[in-house]
Amino acid sequence: MKLQNRARKNDLFPLTVASLSILVASYNIATISVAVNPLESYMKFSGIYVTYLASAVLIGAMFGAAFSGIVSDRFGRIGILAFDLLTFVAAGIGSAFSSEFYELFIFRLLVGIGVGIDYVVIFAYLSEIEASAGRHGARLALVMFFANFGILLAYAAGAIFSVYFGANSWRYVFITGALFPIAPIILRLRIQESDEWKKFHIQSVRTIFRKFLEKKNSKDALKFSLPWFLYQISDQSLTLFLPILLVSLIGNSFYSADTGSVIVKFFTIPASLITVVLISRVGRKFLQSSGFFFRSIMLGILGFLLAWNVTVPSYMSVLLLGGAFFFGALGPDKTTVISPAESFSTSVRGTGQGVSEMFGRMGGLTGVIAYGYLRLLTPGVGLIFLSLTCALGFIMTVVFFGWKIEKDQISQ
């Protein structure tokens, strides 16, 4: 019995470390969304600078994803995992004590580098641990549940801090982003290198590149990168601009917008749990395509109502946005992230995950910049744009990228 309990604890430990790490990363992504309203008043910058700040983390994530994948394939998963959470500590402290826009922009770039590393290496590492134990998508989807929870936690922190600290609430939001990584940093000291990587890794960067460029791997990279690119256009835009959007829809106070964001984001929690239960039963393609389709519908309805200057009750705005978040979390929010890590062979898994994520972050950057400009015209136009990108993601998943990953197809 003691041996069984010890085995069970050892079995859950990598999952726990990965989940906490992704929670911390997602929290640090979302801190800017609840900090930006009071920051506008404190630093006296205009609407376009909000877009720049929102873009900084995505630019940093592109760089983090680009180099971390191949570094982890060549030198192992553990070494780079020991480094990346420290970026959140440094960036959180620096952001909290920033006094001008450019300082804050640099620290948000640093956050992005850490995010890019985390989403590549954590999923490459965990997919190997899970595959060697004969388990697959449900546990990886569970880790992505904590990403939704991390963003929800950031919105909740913004609402609470705005009550107690008012215009200075942004400093406390950022400093908590520096404190949260401490626990997973300590836990990471105990994780061990993947046996899969030890067995199959390639000891040459040039050879890794050559293998990645083989027809099957390059085709898979395109297959996974494009849906991730399209999904992140809407996901990052909604995540980073949600409190600002809600200010215009339900009220003018920071507290009401942050509280509304908590309600809207809470829709992702049941959706994520449903995904964990269903992903091995109905498959990735069904979840991804249906998620794209219904998110497109929700955003399109709200966008057209706002574009036609129809007065939308607050509860309807919250329900439609909540529905958009629900269907995103039910499908592509999980499948676009975990599918590359499950599918590429061990020797190029990090590289494949890194390239796919890099394109995803490029999509997020495209969405934030495009929506950031379009929202200055009217929120409706921006939401219609996001709806169209989700519709395109649905078409690509169903028509052009009819892939389906099941247990017998996962590379081990």
Secondary structure, 3 states (H helix, E strand, C coil): CHHHHHHHHHHHHHHHHHHHHHHHHHHHHHHHHHHHHHHHHHHCCCHHHHHHHHHHHHHHHHHHHHHHHHHHHHHCHHHHHHHHHHHHHHHHHHHHCCCCHHHHHHHHHHHHHHHHHHHHHHHHHHHHHHHHCCCCHHHHHHHHHHHHHHHHHHHHHHHHHHHHHHHHHHHHHHHHHHHCCHHHHHHHCCCCCCHHHHHHCCCCHHHHHHHHCCHHHHHHHHHHHHHHHHHHHHHHHHHHHHHHHHHHHHCCCHHHHHHHHHHHHHCHHHHHHHHHHHHHHHCHHHHHHHHHHHHHHHHHHHHHHHHCCCCCCHHHHHHHHHHHHHHHHHCHHHHHHHHHHHHCCHHHHHHHHHHHHHHHHHHHHHHHHHHHHHHHHCHHHHHHHHHHHHHHHHHHHHHHCCCCCCHHHCCC
